[in-house]
Amino acid sequence: MAYIFDPDSLQALVREAAALEEPIRGKIAFLRKRLEESHPGHVRHEDEWIFNFAGGAKGNMTILHASLTEYVIVFGTPFGTTGFSGRYSTNDYFMILEGEHWVYEEDEVAHHVRKPGDVQHTRPGTAHIYKMPGHCYALEYARGFIPSMLPFGLADSLTSTLDLRSFGRTAHLYTRSFVGELLRGKI
């Protein structure tokens, strides 16, 4: 399967963005510009933020790219959250832009701390518990069959928060991005 984005290149770009003396929106503008330069036509330009509730964690996100096989988003919170990563058949790369991301896996009794420029790679079939102890934002890149991740990513909006607006906006923006990629023949 051919992918548009590469996790190593994305992490190098995240390291550049993390080093900038910019607020988070400036770092995201930098990421969008650089990703559009290297992947013309595959990056959303709109800076649309949506509440995101998944695995108990609460934050907000903006979608940079979404297709059948990949997504690139920025997810985070200005004051902290904790949650479960989910267990997927996809690869997920969580690359820290600002703050700290604490993680432990099922067989661990101590956590690891990820800082700006670091990546937490969740391989297919694995999962972890995480905490963003304060202000933390990350670029998240997933590759694989993305629709298999959507029930987890949207379930809390329907079952615990009952936030139909965020559910609808997430579904709409993902679908709009996915259809755009489909029409370009790059699913």
HUZIJO-V535213 format. One line per field, one symbol per residue. ss: DSSP state (H for helix, E for strand, - for the rest). phi: phi as a letter, one per 40 degrees, with the letter a starting at -180 (. if undefined). Layout:
# HUZIJO-V535213
ss->???
phi->???
This chain:
# HUZIJO-V535213
ss->------HHHHHHHHHHHHH----HHHHHHHHHHHHHHH-----------EEEEE--EEEEEEEEEE---EEEEEEEE---EEEE------EEEEEEEE--EEEEE------EEE----EEEE-----EEEEE---EEEEEEEE---HHHHHHHHHHHHH----HHHHHHHHHHHHHHHHHHHH----
phi->.cbcbbcccccccccccccccbcdcccccccdccccccbdgbbcccccbbcbbaggcbababccaaacbaabbbbiacahaaabcgbbcbcbbbbccagbbcaacdcbbbbbbbbdgcbbcbcdgbaabbabcadabacbbbbhccdcccdccbdcccbbcfccccdccccccccccccdccccgbc
